[in-house]
Amino acid sequence: MRARPKRREGLRALLWLSPWIAGFSIFFAYPLASTVYFSFTNYNMFTLEFVGLDNWRYLLQDDRVWVSAKNTLWLVVFMVPAQVVFSIGVAQLLTKLKTGVGFFRTLFYLPTLVPMVAGTVAFVFLLNPVGPVNQILSWAGIAGPDWFGDPSWSKPSLTALAVWGCGNTMVIFLAALLDVPKHMYEAAAIDGAGAWRQFRSITLPTIAPVLMFSLVTAVIYALQYFTQAMIASRVASGATDSAGSSFTPAIRRGRCSRCRSGSSTPPSATPTWATARCWRCCCSPPR
């Protein structure tokens, strides 16, 4: 008799979960599985030929893949910490303000509302070799670099662009910091703990789950970094393959030397697609 209520509860739970299960299966699981499958084939939308590991060998022999992978790794190592540290710093400052909190919170969040293309074009204009930033540096006797055209400055410039638009992360940290019990800070101050000790012993452990969430989402964002790198490279230098290219745009722009049409990427399967360049290629890679 007890098995029936449990079975009904399980079916009821499955019914409530069915929309998520359907969405996950259709928009993530199926594209992911099909991408892995098509990476072992030569598929031109009409004929399907199994080619084994030929696509993967062709991918690994392309020097641009390794350059793009190195650039993406650079973004993960430097862009992600920069975003998180800047967001925590701004959120911490906002919690200390007595007046104007709403104004400054809106001010730091506004860049998130700017379309990616518009924000990137604005940054390219500001950091142009003859743009406003370099002009200000020239007044101080400093020769400004070619921010988006120089290989040694393109990735820091993209990092600055990403930090400028991390308003969402800042708001999340602000909510987490405001949720830290104030009596813990008061008790620590009575014991003689300074600001750094309070932050290290109270703030960080309390917001650790939010910090982990922000790090994971920032890493995913960095691995899928596409629009800003592509727009900045084309606007700044007019070239498709530039010093600022990351792994995802390089793969999305991938074109088999024997093909007339380029590759296309299912957005929901970008991470896996980045390792299988010749999916939907019009011809098999050289064997």
N, C-alpha and C positions, 0 to 999 in steps of 0.2 A: 504494500500500500504506500510506503514512503517513497518508493522509486518513482511513482507517477508524478507527485509534486516536484521532485527534483528534475524530472525529465521536462515537465512543463516550464519550469524556471529556465532550464537550459535553452529550450526552444524560444522562449520569450526573449531571452538575452540575445540569441542568434538573430531574432527578428529585428531587434533594435540595432544590432551591429551590421545588418545586411547592407544598408546604404554605404557605410564605410568599406565593407568588404568588396562590394561591387566596384566602388571607385578605385580602391587600391588595386584590384585585379585588372581593371580595364586600362587605367591610366599609368600604372607603374609596373606591376608584375608582368603583364603581357608585353609591353614595349621592351622591358629589360630582357625577358627571355627571347623575344624575337630578334633583338639586336645581337645577342650572343650567338644565336643560330645563324643569322645572315652573315655574321663575320666570317663564317667558314664556307661561304658560298659566293658565287658570282651571279648576282641577281640584277636584271635590268628592267624589272617590272613585268616582263613577259616570259622570260626563260630563267630557270633556276638550275645552276650547276654547282655541285659540291666540289670545292677546291682545297679542302683541308686547311692547312696552316699557311697557305700561300699569301693570303691577305696580311696575316700577322708578320710574316717575314718581310714583306714589302714595306710594312709600316716601320718595323724596327731598323730597316736599312736607310730610311730617310733622315738625313741630318737635321732637318727642321724640327722633327719630332723631339729630339733630345734638347735642342735649344729652347723649344717651347716648354718642355717639361721642366727644364732648369728655371725658366722665368716664372712658371707657375709655383714651383717650390719656393722661389724667392718671395713671391707674394704671400704664400702661406706663412713663412717664417717671420716676415717683417710686417706685412700689412695687418695680419690678424692681431698680433700684440699691440700694434699702434692704435688700431680701432678700439680695442678693449680698454687700454690704458687711458686713452683720450676720453672715452665715454664715462669711465669711472671717475676721472678727474673732474669733468664738467658736472656730472651728477653730484659729486661730493661738494663742489663749490656752490651749487644751487641749494643744497640743504643748509648751507651756512648763511645764506642771504636772509636779511630781515625784510626787505622790501624789493619789489620788482621781480619776484620769482616767476610770476606768470609771463612777464615780458621776455625775460632771458630764456625761459624754457621754450617759448614760441620761437625766439630768435635762433636758438641752436637746432630746433626741430625743422625749421623752414627748408633747409637744403634737401631734406628727404622728399619734400613735395615737388622739387624741381625735376622734370623729366631727365632721364640719364643722358640723352643725346644733347639736350640744351645745356645741362651742367658741364658736360665734357667739352663742348664747343666753347663755352665761356672760359673754362680753365685753359684750353689751348690758346685762346686769345690773350689771357692774362700772362701766360708763361711763354708767349711767343718770343723769339730772339730779339725782336724790337718792340716787344709789348710793354705794358706798364710796369711789371715787376722788374724786368731787366733795366728799364729806364731809371727806376728808383735806385737800383743797385749801382748803376753808373754814376749817379750823383754822389755816392759814397766812395767812388773809385774802385768799384768791384765789377769785373767783367762777368755778366750773367751768362750761364750756359744755354745751350739749345735743349731746353727741358725735355721735350718729347721726341727729339731727333737724335740726341746723344745716347748711346747704349748705357752709359754709366749714370744717366740722369732720368731716363724714361720710366724706369720702375719706381724710383722715389717719387716722381711726379704723379704716377698713377696711385701710389699709396696716399699721397696728400689729398688727391681727389676722393679716395674712398673714406679717409678720415673726415673730410669736410661733410660727407653725406651720411654720417652714422647717427643721425638723430633718433632713429628707432631704438638702437642699443642704449643710447643715453637715457631715454625715457624709461626703459625697462630697469636700468640700474637705479634711476631716481626713485622709482616705486619700491625697489628692494631696499634701498638705503633708508627711506622714510619708514619702512616696516621694522627696522632694527629697534628694539626696546631702548628708550632713552635712559631708563634707570640703570642699565648696564654701563653706559658711558659715565653716569654720575658716580656710580660705585667705583669705577676705575679711576676717575679723577680724584676721588677722595683718597685712594690708595697711592696716588702720585704718578699714575700712568700718563705719559705725554700723548700728543696727538698721533704720532706714528705707532706707538704701542697700542693705543686704542684701536687704530685702524687694522693693525696686524692681528690683534688678539680677539677683537670683537666684531669688527665690520666684515673682514674677509671670511671668517667661518660662518657668519650668519648668511651672507649672500652667496655662499659657495654654490648652491644649486643654480642660481641665476647666472653666476659666472661660468659654470660649465655649459649651460644652455647657450650663452652668448658665444663662447669659444667654438662650440660645435657648429652653430649656424654661420659664424664668421668663416670657418674653414670651408664649409660647403660653398659659401658665397665666393671665396677666393678660388676654389677649384673650378667654378663655373664662370669665372670672370671673362666676359666676352664683349659686351657692347662698348664699354669705355675704352678698352684697348684698341678695338677696331676703329672706332670713331677718331680717337686721338691720333692713331697712326696715319689714317688717311687724310685727316684735316691738316696735321702738322707737316707731313712729308709727302703726301700724295701717293705713297707706296702701300701696297697691301701687306707685304711682309716687312715689318719694322722691328726696331730694337725692343719696342714695348709689347710685342705679341706674346700672348700667353698660350697655354696648351689648348684650351678650348677653341679660341678663334683660329688657331693654326690648323686644327683638325677640321673645323667647320669649313674652312676655306680650302681643305685638301682637294686636290684634283689629280686624278690619274693622268700620267703623261700621254696615255693613249686614248683618253676619253674626251668627248666634246663637252659634256656637262659635268658640273661639279657635284659634290656630295651634299646631302641634306641630312639634318640631324633631328630626330624626334626629341623635343625639349625634355620630356620626362625620362629620357634614357641617356642624357648627356655624359655622365661619368663613364658608363660602359662604352658608349660610342667613341669616346676619346681614345680607346685602345683598338678600334677597328675601323681604319680609315677608308677602306675600299668597299664598305657596305653600299649596296645599290650602285655599284660601279658598272659602267657599260662594257667593261672588258676585264679579263683577269689580269692581275699584275704579272710582270715578266717572270717566267719560271725557268 
